[in-house]
């Protein structure tokens, strides 16, 4: 069985990694210290299409598989586990 990611999944991984490092990373420590819920970051995650990943396109989702969702969660968790939990909830 081949567990390699597809070319599309690898590209998506890099997109989410870049987002996490550039947008979430600089504020992660501050959010932990203050308990702030970053509505602006969550809205950006939505604009990136992260919240609709596993849902069918007919319902406004991306129609992606669960591996792709796991890739997104993994990349967010590399930078801030709270934001990863927000996506998986």
PDB file of N, CA, C and O in Angstrom:
ATOM      1  N   UNK A   1       0.849  -1.178   0.000  1.00  0.00           N
ATOM      2  CA  UNK A   1       0.000   0.000   0.000  1.00  0.00           C
ATOM      3  C   UNK A   1       0.897   1.244   0.000  1.00  0.00           C
ATOM      4  O   UNK A   1       1.870   1.321   0.750  1.00  0.00           O
ATOM      5  N   UNK A   2       0.560   2.190  -0.833  1.00  0.00           N
ATOM      6  CA  UNK A   2       1.348   3.412  -0.969  1.00  0.00           C
ATOM      7  C   UNK A   2       0.733   4.526  -0.121  1.00  0.00           C
ATOM      8  O   UNK A   2      -0.417   4.915  -0.326  1.00  0.00           O
ATOM      9  N   UNK A   3       1.512   5.029   0.829  1.00  0.00           N
ATOM     10  CA  UNK A   3       1.025   6.088   1.708  1.00  0.00           C
ATOM     11  C   UNK A   3       1.567   7.463   1.313  1.00  0.00           C
ATOM     12  O   UNK A   3       1.474   8.414   2.089  1.00  0.00           O
ATOM     13  N   UNK A   4       2.123   7.568   0.130  1.00  0.00           N
ATOM     14  CA  UNK A   4       2.657   8.842  -0.347  1.00  0.00           C
ATOM     15  C   UNK A   4       1.518   9.818  -0.615  1.00  0.00           C
ATOM     16  O   UNK A   4       0.419   9.431  -1.013  1.00  0.00           O
ATOM     17  N   UNK A   5       1.812  11.088  -0.386  1.00  0.00           N
ATOM     18  CA  UNK A   5       0.836  12.127  -0.713  1.00  0.00           C
ATOM     19  C   UNK A   5       0.873  12.398  -2.211  1.00  0.00           C
ATOM     20  O   UNK A   5       1.905  12.235  -2.862  1.00  0.00           O
ATOM     21  N   UNK A   6      -0.264  12.810  -2.739  1.00  0.00           N
ATOM     22  CA  UNK A   6      -0.320  13.189  -4.147  1.00  0.00           C
ATOM     23  C   UNK A   6       0.382  14.529  -4.341  1.00  0.00           C
ATOM     24  O   UNK A   6       0.686  15.224  -3.372  1.00  0.00           O
ATOM     25  N   UNK A   7       0.632  14.879  -5.577  1.00  0.00           N
ATOM     26  CA  UNK A   7       1.237  16.173  -5.892  1.00  0.00           C
ATOM     27  C   UNK A   7       0.358  17.299  -5.351  1.00  0.00           C
ATOM     28  O   UNK A   7       0.863  18.278  -4.803  1.00  0.00           O
ATOM     29  N   UNK A   8      -0.960  17.157  -5.508  1.00  0.00           N
ATOM     30  CA  UNK A   8      -1.890  18.178  -5.023  1.00  0.00           C
ATOM     31  C   UNK A   8      -1.840  18.293  -3.500  1.00  0.00           C
ATOM     32  O   UNK A   8      -1.869  19.398  -2.957  1.00  0.00           O
ATOM     33  N   UNK A   9      -1.764  17.157  -2.816  1.00  0.00           N
ATOM     34  CA  UNK A   9      -1.699  17.183  -1.352  1.00  0.00           C
ATOM     35  C   UNK A   9      -0.399  17.815  -0.869  1.00  0.00           C
ATOM     36  O   UNK A   9      -0.402  18.549   0.119  1.00  0.00           O
ATOM     37  N   UNK A  10       0.704  17.540  -1.547  1.00  0.00           N
ATOM     38  CA  UNK A  10       1.985  18.158  -1.171  1.00  0.00           C
ATOM     39  C   UNK A  10       1.932  19.673  -1.376  1.00  0.00           C
ATOM     40  O   UNK A  10       2.441  20.430  -0.548  1.00  0.00           O
ATOM     41  N   UNK A  11       1.322  20.113  -2.470  1.00  0.00           N
ATOM     42  CA  UNK A  11       1.185  21.554  -2.717  1.00  0.00           C
ATOM     43  C   UNK A  11       0.298  22.189  -1.656  1.00  0.00           C
ATOM     44  O   UNK A  11       0.582  23.282  -1.167  1.00  0.00           O
ATOM     45  N   UNK A  12      -0.773  21.497  -1.307  1.00  0.00           N
ATOM     46  CA  UNK A  12      -1.676  21.990  -0.268  1.00  0.00           C
ATOM     47  C   UNK A  12      -0.953  22.053   1.073  1.00  0.00           C
ATOM     48  O   UNK A  12      -1.117  23.014   1.824  1.00  0.00           O
ATOM     49  N   UNK A  13      -0.156  21.033   1.375  1.00  0.00           N
ATOM     50  CA  UNK A  13       0.633  21.022   2.610  1.00  0.00           C
ATOM     51  C   UNK A  13       1.496  22.282   2.695  1.00  0.00           C
ATOM     52  O   UNK A  13       1.558  22.930   3.740  1.00  0.00           O
ATOM     53  N   UNK A  14       2.153  22.620   1.600  1.00  0.00           N
ATOM     54  CA  UNK A  14       3.023  23.793   1.603  1.00  0.00           C
ATOM     55  C   UNK A  14       2.223  25.079   1.781  1.00  0.00           C
ATOM     56  O   UNK A  14       2.669  25.998   2.468  1.00  0.00           O
ATOM     57  N   UNK A  15       1.049  25.150   1.169  1.00  0.00           N
ATOM     58  CA  UNK A  15       0.190  26.327   1.324  1.00  0.00           C
ATOM     59  C   UNK A  15      -0.209  26.518   2.781  1.00  0.00           C
ATOM     60  O   UNK A  15      -0.133  27.628   3.310  1.00  0.00           O
ATOM     61  N   UNK A  16      -0.633  25.439   3.428  1.00  0.00           N
ATOM     62  CA  UNK A  16      -1.050  25.526   4.830  1.00  0.00           C
ATOM     63  C   UNK A  16       0.153  25.812   5.722  1.00  0.00           C
ATOM     64  O   UNK A  16       0.046  26.587   6.673  1.00  0.00           O
ATOM     65  N   UNK A  17       1.292  25.198   5.427  1.00  0.00           N
ATOM     66  CA  UNK A  17       2.509  25.455   6.211  1.00  0.00           C
ATOM     67  C   UNK A  17       2.895  26.925   6.133  1.00  0.00           C
ATOM     68  O   UNK A  17       3.190  27.545   7.154  1.00  0.00           O
ATOM     69  N   UNK A  18       2.893  27.485   4.928  1.00  0.00           N
ATOM     70  CA  UNK A  18       3.229  28.902   4.757  1.00  0.00           C
ATOM     71  C   UNK A  18       2.265  29.786   5.539  1.00  0.00           C
ATOM     72  O   UNK A  18       2.684  30.723   6.218  1.00  0.00           O
ATOM     73  N   UNK A  19       0.976  29.484   5.442  1.00  0.00           N
ATOM     74  CA  UNK A  19      -0.032  30.246   6.176  1.00  0.00           C
ATOM     75  C   UNK A  19       0.234  30.172   7.673  1.00  0.00           C
ATOM     76  O   UNK A  19       0.244  31.195   8.357  1.00  0.00           O
ATOM     77  N   UNK A  20       0.446  28.978   8.176  1.00  0.00           N
ATOM     78  CA  UNK A  20       0.658  28.793   9.612  1.00  0.00           C
ATOM     79  C   UNK A  20       1.894  29.541  10.092  1.00  0.00           C
ATOM     80  O   UNK A  20       1.861  30.198  11.132  1.00  0.00           O
ATOM     81  N   UNK A  21       2.970  29.443   9.347  1.00  0.00           N
ATOM     82  CA  UNK A  21       4.212  30.092   9.759  1.00  0.00           C
ATOM     83  C   UNK A  21       4.135  31.610   9.673  1.00  0.00           C
ATOM     84  O   UNK A  21       4.688  32.306  10.525  1.00  0.00           O
ATOM     85  N   UNK A  22       3.457  32.133   8.656  1.00  0.00           N
ATOM     86  CA  UNK A  22       3.417  33.578   8.448  1.00  0.00           C
ATOM     87  C   UNK A  22       2.314  34.276   9.237  1.00  0.00           C
ATOM     88  O   UNK A  22       2.496  35.407   9.690  1.00  0.00           O
ATOM     89  N   UNK A  23       1.170  33.609   9.405  1.00  0.00           N
ATOM     90  CA  UNK A  23       0.017  34.255  10.038  1.00  0.00           C
ATOM     91  C   UNK A  23      -0.140  33.851  11.500  1.00  0.00           C
ATOM     92  O   UNK A  23      -0.336  34.707  12.363  1.00  0.00           O
ATOM     93  N   UNK A  24      -0.057  32.567  11.780  1.00  0.00           N
ATOM     94  CA  UNK A  24      -0.294  32.080  13.141  1.00  0.00           C
ATOM     95  C   UNK A  24       0.960  32.181  13.998  1.00  0.00           C
ATOM     96  O   UNK A  24       0.904  32.624  15.145  1.00  0.00           O
ATOM     97  N   UNK A  25       2.079  31.770  13.441  1.00  0.00           N
ATOM     98  CA  UNK A  25       3.328  31.712  14.200  1.00  0.00           C
ATOM     99  C   UNK A  25       3.697  32.974  14.957  1.00  0.00           C
ATOM    100  O   UNK A  25       4.022  32.903  16.142  1.00  0.00           O
ATOM    101  N   UNK A  26       3.656  34.129  14.305  1.00  0.00           N
ATOM    102  CA  UNK A  26       4.056  35.351  15.002  1.00  0.00           C
ATOM    103  C   UNK A  26       3.163  35.714  16.198  1.00  0.00           C
ATOM    104  O   UNK A  26       3.571  36.492  17.061  1.00  0.00           O
ATOM    105  N   UNK A  27       1.953  35.156  16.251  1.00  0.00           N
ATOM    106  CA  UNK A  27       1.028  35.510  17.338  1.00  0.00           C
ATOM    107  C   UNK A  27       0.783  34.375  18.323  1.00  0.00           C
ATOM    108  O   UNK A  27       0.076  34.567  19.311  1.00  0.00           O
ATOM    109  N   UNK A  28       1.347  33.206  18.078  1.00  0.00           N
ATOM    110  CA  UNK A  28       1.040  32.021  18.882  1.00  0.00           C
ATOM    111  C   UNK A  28       1.339  32.219  20.367  1.00  0.00           C
ATOM    112  O   UNK A  28       0.498  31.916  21.212  1.00  0.00           O
ATOM    113  N   UNK A  29       2.506  32.715  20.683  1.00  0.00           N
ATOM    114  CA  UNK A  29       2.871  32.898  22.089  1.00  0.00           C
ATOM    115  C   UNK A  29       1.946  33.904  22.772  1.00  0.00           C
ATOM    116  O   UNK A  29       1.491  33.679  23.893  1.00  0.00           O
ATOM    117  N   UNK A  30       1.678  35.000  22.095  1.00  0.00           N
ATOM    118  CA  UNK A  30       0.785  36.020  22.651  1.00  0.00           C
ATOM    119  C   UNK A  30      -0.618  35.461  22.886  1.00  0.00           C
ATOM    120  O   UNK A  30      -1.228  35.738  23.919  1.00  0.00           O
ATOM    121  N   UNK A  31      -1.131  34.680  21.942  1.00  0.00           N
ATOM    122  CA  UNK A  31      -2.468  34.094  22.103  1.00  0.00           C
ATOM    123  C   UNK A  31      -2.499  33.145  23.291  1.00  0.00           C
ATOM    124  O   UNK A  31      -3.485  33.102  24.027  1.00  0.00           O
ATOM    125  N   UNK A  32      -1.429  32.385  23.483  1.00  0.00           N
ATOM    126  CA  UNK A  32      -1.352  31.486  24.636  1.00  0.00           C
ATOM    127  C   UNK A  32      -1.333  32.263  25.947  1.00  0.00           C
ATOM    128  O   UNK A  32      -1.999  31.884  26.911  1.00  0.00           O
ATOM    129  N   UNK A  33      -0.579  33.336  25.976  1.00  0.00           N
ATOM    130  CA  UNK A  33      -0.440  34.121  27.205  1.00  0.00           C
ATOM    131  C   UNK A  33      -1.715  34.868  27.569  1.00  0.00           C
ATOM    132  O   UNK A  33      -2.071  34.962  28.744  1.00  0.00           O
ATOM    133  N   UNK A  34      -2.404  35.401  26.561  1.00  0.00           N
ATOM    134  CA  UNK A  34      -3.577  36.238  26.829  1.00  0.00           C
ATOM    135  C   UNK A  34      -4.893  35.470  26.793  1.00  0.00           C
ATOM    136  O   UNK A  34      -5.906  35.948  27.304  1.00  0.00           O
ATOM    137  N   UNK A  35      -4.885  34.289  26.195  1.00  0.00           N
ATOM    138  CA  UNK A  35      -6.125  33.533  26.047  1.00  0.00           C
ATOM    139  C   UNK A  35      -7.013  34.072  24.942  1.00  0.00           C
ATOM    140  O   UNK A  35      -8.187  33.717  24.847  1.00  0.00           O
ATOM    141  N   UNK A  36      -6.447  34.929  24.110  1.00  0.00           N
ATOM    142  CA  UNK A  36      -7.193  35.535  23.007  1.00  0.00           C
ATOM    143  C   UNK A  36      -7.664  34.468  22.021  1.00  0.00           C
ATOM    144  O   UNK A  36      -6.908  33.564  21.666  1.00  0.00           O
ATOM    145  N   UNK A  37      -8.924  34.581  21.581  1.00  0.00           N
ATOM    146  CA  UNK A  37      -9.407  33.747  20.482  1.00  0.00           C
ATOM    147  C   UNK A  37      -9.258  34.572  19.210  1.00  0.00           C
ATOM    148  O   UNK A  37      -9.931  35.593  19.065  1.00  0.00           O
ATOM    149  N   UNK A  38      -8.406  34.164  18.296  1.00  0.00           N
ATOM    150  CA  UNK A  38      -8.069  34.976  17.125  1.00  0.00           C
ATOM    151  C   UNK A  38      -9.103  34.878  15.996  1.00  0.00           C
ATOM    152  O   UNK A  38      -8.916  34.140  15.029  1.00  0.00           O
ATOM    153  N   UNK A  39     -10.168  35.615  16.135  1.00  0.00           N
ATOM    154  CA  UNK A  39     -11.236  35.581  15.134  1.00  0.00           C
ATOM    155  C   UNK A  39     -10.689  35.914  13.747  1.00  0.00           C
ATOM    156  O   UNK A  39     -11.089  35.299  12.758  1.00  0.00           O
ATOM    157  N   UNK A  40      -9.789  36.870  13.671  1.00  0.00           N
ATOM    158  CA  UNK A  40      -9.246  37.258  12.370  1.00  0.00           C
ATOM    159  C   UNK A  40      -8.499  36.100  11.701  1.00  0.00           C
ATOM    160  O   UNK A  40      -8.592  35.928  10.486  1.00  0.00           O
ATOM    161  N   UNK A  41      -7.773  35.320  12.469  1.00  0.00           N
ATOM    162  CA  UNK A  41      -7.058  34.175  11.905  1.00  0.00           C
ATOM    163  C   UNK A  41      -8.043  33.093  11.476  1.00  0.00           C
ATOM    164  O   UNK A  41      -7.875  32.478  10.423  1.00  0.00           O
ATOM    165  N   UNK A  42      -9.061  32.864  12.283  1.00  0.00           N
ATOM    166  CA  UNK A  42     -10.074  31.863  11.935  1.00  0.00           C
ATOM    167  C   UNK A  42     -10.773  32.259  10.632  1.00  0.00           C
ATOM    168  O   UNK A  42     -11.046  31.402   9.791  1.00  0.00           O
ATOM    169  N   UNK A  43     -11.060  33.536  10.464  1.00  0.00           N
ATOM    170  CA  UNK A  43     -11.673  34.002   9.215  1.00  0.00           C
ATOM    171  C   UNK A  43     -10.743  33.773   8.023  1.00  0.00           C
ATOM    172  O   UNK A  43     -11.198  33.414   6.937  1.00  0.00           O
ATOM    173  N   UNK A  44      -9.451  33.979   8.226  1.00  0.00           N
ATOM    174  CA  UNK A  44      -8.481  33.722   7.158  1.00  0.00           C
ATOM    175  C   UNK A  44      -8.395  32.231   6.838  1.00  0.00           C
ATOM    176  O   UNK A  44      -8.237  31.851   5.678  1.00  0.00           O
ATOM    177  N   UNK A  45      -8.501  31.392   7.861  1.00  0.00           N
ATOM    178  CA  UNK A  45      -8.526  29.944   7.638  1.00  0.00           C
ATOM    179  C   UNK A  45      -9.745  29.571   6.798  1.00  0.00           C
ATOM    180  O   UNK A  45      -9.666  28.715   5.917  1.00  0.00           O
ATOM    181  N   UNK A  46     -10.869  30.221   7.080  1.00  0.00           N
ATOM    182  CA  UNK A  46     -12.077  29.984   6.298  1.00  0.00           C
ATOM    183  C   UNK A  46     -11.908  30.427   4.856  1.00  0.00           C
ATOM    184  O   UNK A  46     -12.326  29.729   3.932  1.00  0.00           O
ATOM    185  N   UNK A  47     -11.295  31.588   4.663  1.00  0.00           N
ATOM    186  CA  UNK A  47     -11.067  32.094   3.311  1.00  0.00           C
ATOM    187  C   UNK A  47     -10.136  31.172   2.524  1.00  0.00           C
ATOM    188  O   UNK A  47     -10.234  31.070   1.302  1.00  0.00           O
ATOM    189  N   UNK A  48      -9.240  30.509   3.237  1.00  0.00           N
ATOM    190  CA  UNK A  48      -8.325  29.557   2.609  1.00  0.00           C
ATOM    191  C   UNK A  48      -9.030  28.243   2.269  1.00  0.00           C
ATOM    192  O   UNK A  48      -8.482  27.400   1.559  1.00  0.00           O
ATOM    193  N   UNK A  49     -10.243  28.081   2.780  1.00  0.00           N
ATOM    194  CA  UNK A  49     -11.031  26.886   2.489  1.00  0.00           C
ATOM    195  C   UNK A  49     -10.805  25.732   3.438  1.00  0.00           C
ATOM    196  O   UNK A  49     -11.221  24.608   3.159  1.00  0.00           O
ATOM    197  N   UNK A  50     -10.150  25.996   4.558  1.00  0.00           N
ATOM    198  CA  UNK A  50      -9.803  24.904   5.466  1.00  0.00           C
ATOM    199  C   UNK A  50     -11.011  24.272   6.141  1.00  0.00           C
ATOM    200  O   UNK A  50     -11.015  23.063   6.373  1.00  0.00           O
ATOM    201  N   UNK A  51     -12.026  25.047   6.459  1.00  0.00           N
ATOM    202  CA  UNK A  51     -13.159  24.494   7.204  1.00  0.00           C
ATOM    203  C   UNK A  51     -14.094  23.643   6.352  1.00  0.00           C
ATOM    204  O   UNK A  51     -14.897  22.884   6.894  1.00  0.00           O
ATOM    205  N   UNK A  52     -14.006  23.753   5.057  1.00  0.00           N
ATOM    206  CA  UNK A  52     -14.885  22.971   4.196  1.00  0.00           C
ATOM    207  C   UNK A  52     -14.213  21.787   3.525  1.00  0.00           C
ATOM    208  O   UNK A  52     -14.788  21.175   2.625  1.00  0.00           O
ATOM    209  N   UNK A  53     -13.013  21.461   3.949  1.00  0.00           N
ATOM    210  CA  UNK A  53     -12.246  20.427   3.248  1.00  0.00           C
ATOM    211  C   UNK A  53     -12.981  19.109   3.027  1.00  0.00           C
ATOM    212  O   UNK A  53     -13.077  18.672   1.880  1.00  0.00           O
ATOM    213  N   UNK A  54     -13.501  18.457   4.055  1.00  0.00           N
ATOM    214  CA  UNK A  54     -14.037  17.113   3.831  1.00  0.00           C
ATOM    215  C   UNK A  54     -15.482  17.061   3.339  1.00  0.00           C
ATOM    216  O   UNK A  54     -16.043  15.979   3.168  1.00  0.00           O
ATOM    217  N   UNK A  55     -16.074  18.210   3.115  1.00  0.00           N
ATOM    218  CA  UNK A  55     -17.484  18.226   2.745  1.00  0.00           C
ATOM    219  C   UNK A  55     -17.655  18.275   1.228  1.00  0.00           C
ATOM    220  O   UNK A  55     -16.841  18.881   0.533  1.00  0.00           O
ATOM    221  N   UNK A  56     -18.703  17.643   0.715  1.00  0.00           N
ATOM    222  CA  UNK A  56     -18.921  17.618  -0.735  1.00  0.00           C
ATOM    223  C   UNK A  56     -19.085  19.028  -1.317  1.00  0.00           C
ATOM    224  O   UNK A  56     -19.611  19.932  -0.668  1.00  0.00           O
ATOM    225  N   UNK A  57     -18.628  19.179  -2.535  1.00  0.00           N
ATOM    226  CA  UNK A  57     -18.719  20.470  -3.213  1.00  0.00           C
ATOM    227  C   UNK A  57     -20.161  20.934  -3.354  1.00  0.00           C
ATOM    228  O   UNK A  57     -20.423  22.137  -3.326  1.00  0.00           O
ATOM    229  N   UNK A  58     -21.094  20.013  -3.505  1.00  0.00           N
ATOM    230  CA  UNK A  58     -22.505  20.368  -3.654  1.00  0.00           C
ATOM    231  C   UNK A  58     -23.017  21.131  -2.426  1.00  0.00           C
ATOM    232  O   UNK A  58     -23.992  21.876  -2.519  1.00  0.00           O
ATOM    233  N   UNK A  59     -22.366  20.945  -1.292  1.00  0.00           N
ATOM    234  CA  UNK A  59     -22.741  21.652  -0.064  1.00  0.00           C
ATOM    235  C   UNK A  59     -21.798  22.811   0.253  1.00  0.00           C
ATOM    236  O   UNK A  59     -21.834  23.353   1.358  1.00  0.00           O
ATOM    237  N   UNK A  60     -20.970  23.187  -0.691  1.00  0.00           N
ATOM    238  CA  UNK A  60     -20.064  24.309  -0.498  1.00  0.00           C
ATOM    239  C   UNK A  60     -18.697  23.928   0.032  1.00  0.00           C
ATOM    240  O   UNK A  60     -17.882  24.803   0.325  1.00  0.00           O
ATOM    241  N   UNK A  61     -18.434  22.647   0.161  1.00  0.00           N
ATOM    242  CA  UNK A  61     -17.137  22.190   0.647  1.00  0.00           C
ATOM    243  C   UNK A  61     -16.134  22.031  -0.479  1.00  0.00           C
ATOM    244  O   UNK A  61     -16.408  22.361  -1.633  1.00  0.00           O
ATOM    245  N   UNK A  62     -14.979  21.526  -0.123  1.00  0.00           N
ATOM    246  CA  UNK A  62     -13.916  21.331  -1.109  1.00  0.00           C
ATOM    247  C   UNK A  62     -13.939  19.939  -1.725  1.00  0.00           C
ATOM    248  O   UNK A  62     -13.303  19.704  -2.752  1.00  0.00           O
ATOM    249  N   UNK A  63     -14.661  19.021  -1.109  1.00  0.00           N
ATOM    250  CA  UNK A  63     -14.706  17.659  -1.626  1.00  0.00           C
ATOM    251  C   UNK A  63     -13.397  16.909  -1.461  1.00  0.00           C
ATOM    252  O   UNK A  63     -13.132  15.950  -2.186  1.00  0.00           O
ATOM    253  N   UNK A  64     -12.581  17.340  -0.516  1.00  0.00           N
ATOM    254  CA  UNK A  64     -11.281  16.698  -0.290  1.00  0.00           C
ATOM    255  C   UNK A  64     -11.438  15.447   0.571  1.00  0.00           C
ATOM    256  O   UNK A  64     -12.455  15.259   1.240  1.00  0.00           O
ATOM    257  N   UNK A  65     -10.428  14.611   0.540  1.00  0.00           N
ATOM    258  CA  UNK A  65     -10.459  13.404   1.364  1.00  0.00           C
ATOM    259  C   UNK A  65      -9.939  13.710   2.775  1.00  0.00           C
ATOM    260  O   UNK A  65      -9.445  14.803   3.050  1.00  0.00           O
ATOM    261  N   UNK A  66     -10.062  12.723   3.646  1.00  0.00           N
ATOM    262  CA  UNK A  66      -9.652  12.940   5.030  1.00  0.00           C
ATOM    263  C   UNK A  66      -8.138  13.015   5.185  1.00  0.00           C
ATOM    264  O   UNK A  66      -7.646  13.588   6.157  1.00  0.00           O
ATOM    265  N   UNK A  67      -7.405  12.454   4.258  1.00  0.00           N
ATOM    266  CA  UNK A  67      -5.947  12.600   4.300  1.00  0.00           C
ATOM    267  C   UNK A  67      -5.573  14.062   4.130  1.00  0.00           C
ATOM    268  O   UNK A  67      -4.684  14.563   4.818  1.00  0.00           O
ATOM    269  N   UNK A  68      -6.240  14.742   3.224  1.00  0.00           N
ATOM    270  CA  UNK A  68      -5.976  16.163   3.007  1.00  0.00           C
ATOM    271  C   UNK A  68      -6.330  16.969   4.251  1.00  0.00           C
ATOM    272  O   UNK A  68      -5.597  17.886   4.621  1.00  0.00           O
ATOM    273  N   UNK A  69      -7.438  16.639   4.896  1.00  0.00           N
ATOM    274  CA  UNK A  69      -7.795  17.300   6.150  1.00  0.00           C
ATOM    275  C   UNK A  69      -6.714  17.061   7.200  1.00  0.00           C
ATOM    276  O   UNK A  69      -6.328  17.985   7.916  1.00  0.00           O
ATOM    277  N   UNK A  70      -6.232  15.841   7.293  1.00  0.00           N
ATOM    278  CA  UNK A  70      -5.182  15.515   8.269  1.00  0.00           C
ATOM    279  C   UNK A  70      -3.894  16.278   7.981  1.00  0.00           C
ATOM    280  O   UNK A  70      -3.199  16.695   8.908  1.00  0.00           O
ATOM    281  N   UNK A  71      -3.577  16.460   6.716  1.00  0.00           N
ATOM    282  CA  UNK A  71      -2.400  17.245   6.333  1.00  0.00           C
ATOM    283  C   UNK A  71      -2.544  18.672   6.850  1.00  0.00           C
ATOM    284  O   UNK A  71      -1.594  19.233   7.396  1.00  0.00           O
ATOM    285  N   UNK A  72      -3.721  19.259   6.682  1.00  0.00           N
ATOM    286  CA  UNK A  72      -3.959  20.626   7.161  1.00  0.00           C
ATOM    287  C   UNK A  72      -3.831  20.700   8.677  1.00  0.00           C
ATOM    288  O   UNK A  72      -3.188  21.609   9.202  1.00  0.00           O
ATOM    289  N   UNK A  73      -4.433  19.759   9.375  1.00  0.00           N
ATOM    290  CA  UNK A  73      -4.359  19.740  10.838  1.00  0.00           C
ATOM    291  C   UNK A  73      -2.911  19.600  11.289  1.00  0.00           C
ATOM    292  O   UNK A  73      -2.472  20.295  12.206  1.00  0.00           O
ATOM    293  N   UNK A  74      -2.176  18.710  10.650  1.00  0.00           N
ATOM    294  CA  UNK A  74      -0.774  18.487  10.999  1.00  0.00           C
ATOM    295  C   UNK A  74       0.058  19.754  10.827  1.00  0.00           C
ATOM    296  O   UNK A  74       0.871  20.088  11.688  1.00  0.00           O
ATOM    297  N   UNK A  75      -0.143  20.452   9.724  1.00  0.00           N
ATOM    298  CA  UNK A  75       0.649  21.659   9.472  1.00  0.00           C
ATOM    299  C   UNK A  75       0.298  22.782  10.442  1.00  0.00           C
ATOM    300  O   UNK A  75       1.181  23.519  10.880  1.00  0.00           O
ATOM    301  N   UNK A  76      -0.974  22.918  10.780  1.00  0.00           N
ATOM    302  CA  UNK A  76      -1.348  23.923  11.777  1.00  0.00           C
ATOM    303  C   UNK A  76      -0.758  23.564  13.133  1.00  0.00           C
ATOM    304  O   UNK A  76      -0.268  24.438  13.848  1.00  0.00           O
ATOM    305  N   UNK A  77      -0.803  22.282  13.490  1.00  0.00           N
ATOM    306  CA  UNK A  77      -0.305  21.833  14.793  1.00  0.00           C
ATOM    307  C   UNK A  77       1.200  22.028  14.929  1.00  0.00           C
ATOM    308  O   UNK A  77       1.697  22.176  16.045  1.00  0.00           O
ATOM    309  N   UNK A  78       1.925  22.032  13.835  1.00  0.00           N
ATOM    310  CA  UNK A  78       3.367  22.294  13.888  1.00  0.00           C
ATOM    311  C   UNK A  78       3.643  23.662  14.504  1.00  0.00           C
ATOM    312  O   UNK A  78       4.666  23.863  15.158  1.00  0.00           O
ATOM    313  N   UNK A  79       2.725  24.597  14.292  1.00  0.00           N
ATOM    314  CA  UNK A  79       2.917  25.977  14.735  1.00  0.00           C
ATOM    315  C   UNK A  79       2.125  26.284  16.001  1.00  0.00           C
ATOM    316  O   UNK A  79       2.641  26.923  16.917  1.00  0.00           O
ATOM    317  N   UNK A  80       0.863  25.828  16.058  1.00  0.00           N
ATOM    318  CA  UNK A  80       0.024  26.111  17.223  1.00  0.00           C
ATOM    319  C   UNK A  80      -1.080  25.055  17.317  1.00  0.00           C
ATOM    320  O   UNK A  80      -1.972  24.997  16.471  1.00  0.00           O
ATOM    321  N   UNK A  81      -1.008  24.242  18.334  1.00  0.00           N
ATOM    322  CA  UNK A  81      -1.970  23.138  18.459  1.00  0.00           C
ATOM    323  C   UNK A  81      -3.400  23.631  18.656  1.00  0.00           C
ATOM    324  O   UNK A  81      -4.345  22.955  18.250  1.00  0.00           O
ATOM    325  N   UNK A  82      -3.571  24.790  19.269  1.00  0.00           N
ATOM    326  CA  UNK A  82      -4.922  25.320  19.470  1.00  0.00           C
ATOM    327  C   UNK A  82      -5.618  25.613  18.145  1.00  0.00           C
ATOM    328  O   UNK A  82      -6.820  25.384  18.006  1.00  0.00           O
ATOM    329  N   UNK A  83      -4.869  26.115  17.183  1.00  0.00           N
ATOM    330  CA  UNK A  83      -5.466  26.400  15.881  1.00  0.00           C
ATOM    331  C   UNK A  83      -5.773  25.099  15.139  1.00  0.00           C
ATOM    332  O   UNK A  83      -6.748  25.033  14.390  1.00  0.00           O
ATOM    333  N   UNK A  84      -4.961  24.074  15.339  1.00  0.00           N
ATOM    334  CA  UNK A  84      -5.244  22.767  14.741  1.00  0.00           C
ATOM    335  C   UNK A  84      -6.523  22.191  15.327  1.00  0.00           C
ATOM    336  O   UNK A  84      -7.340  21.620  14.605  1.00  0.00           O
ATOM    337  N   UNK A  85      -6.696  22.341  16.630  1.00  0.00           N
ATOM    338  CA  UNK A  85      -7.905  21.847  17.294  1.00  0.00           C
ATOM    339  C   UNK A  85      -9.129  22.609  16.793  1.00  0.00           C
ATOM    340  O   UNK A  85     -10.205  22.028  16.646  1.00  0.00           O
ATOM    341  N   UNK A  86      -8.971  23.899  16.533  1.00  0.00           N
ATOM    342  CA  UNK A  86     -10.072  24.701  16.001  1.00  0.00           C
ATOM    343  C   UNK A  86     -10.530  24.141  14.659  1.00  0.00           C
ATOM    344  O   UNK A  86     -11.729  24.105  14.380  1.00  0.00           O
ATOM    345  N   UNK A  87      -9.599  23.710  13.835  1.00  0.00           N
ATOM    346  CA  UNK A  87      -9.960  23.146  12.533  1.00  0.00           C
ATOM    347  C   UNK A  87     -10.607  21.782  12.681  1.00  0.00           C
ATOM    348  O   UNK A  87     -11.575  21.482  11.981  1.00  0.00           O
ATOM    349  N   UNK A  88     -10.103  20.964  13.562  1.00  0.00           N
ATOM    350  CA  UNK A  88     -10.625  19.600  13.660  1.00  0.00           C
ATOM    351  C   UNK A  88     -11.902  19.485  14.463  1.00  0.00           C
ATOM    352  O   UNK A  88     -12.555  18.442  14.431  1.00  0.00           O
ATOM    353  N   UNK A  89     -12.275  20.531  15.184  1.00  0.00           N
ATOM    354  CA  UNK A  89     -13.465  20.458  16.043  1.00  0.00           C
ATOM    355  C   UNK A  89     -14.744  20.396  15.241  1.00  0.00           C
ATOM    356  O   UNK A  89     -15.831  20.331  15.816  1.00  0.00           O
TER     357      UNK A  89
END
